Amino acid sequence: TLKIVKTLRPAPGKTAAHVEFTRDGKYALLSVWDPDGAVIVYDGETLEEVKRLPMNKPSGKYNVYNKTRYSAGTSH
């Protein structure tokens, strides 16, 4: 469903954007769009943080499969 089940706030005061689930739904990927930002990997079921990959203003779409197959619930 498109029901909101949790609000992710990985870096207070910074912009969190571009949340995408992997094709298999195992992970959700989120960008913290900041010079001291990161791509954060969350467990797709629990939405607990799994890994943080430091990056400078990461942005992008991480799941090309969903972008080319679906329109509901995507940001394109």
N, C-alpha and C positions, 0 to 999 in steps of 0.2 A: 504494500500500500504506500501511499505518499504521506502517511501520518508521521508527524514529528515525534520521535521517541526520546531524543536527547539533544541538548545543545552543547556543542563542543566549544570550549574557550581555552585554547592551548597556550595563548600568550596575551594576557590582559593588556589592553591599550594598543594592540597591533591588529592589523587586518588579517582575518582568516578567510580564505577564499578557495574556490575551485575544488570543492569536495567531490570525489568520484569513488565509486566502488570498483574493485577489480572485476574482471569478467565473471569469475567464479563466486564473487560476493564474499570471499574470505577476508578481504581487507578494504578499508576506506582510506583514501589518501587525501590530505588536506595541505594547502599551501599557507604558510604564514608569510604574507607579502610585506617584507621589511628588509633593509640592508643586512640585519642580523636575523634573517628569517630561516625557514626550514620547510622541508616536506615532512609531514608527520604521518606515520603509518598507524592506523587503528585496527584492532580486531573487529571484523565485520559483524560479529554477533554481540559482543560485550561492549564495543566501542571504547575499550581501554587502550591506551597508547602502547604500541609495540616497539616502535623505533622512531627516532628523530634524526633526520638527515639535514645538517646545517647547509644553507644556501643563501645567496644574495638575491632577494626578491623573486623567489620561484613563482612561476605562473605557467599555466598550461592545462591541457586536458590529458588525463592519464589513461583513459579507457576508450580507445578508438572503436572497439567492438560495440559498446553501448551507443556511442555517438552515431554510428552508421546503421544501427538496427532499430533504435527506439527514439521517440521524441517526447513521450510523456515522462516527466520527472527529470529531464536533462536540461542543461542550460544552453542548448543551441537553438 
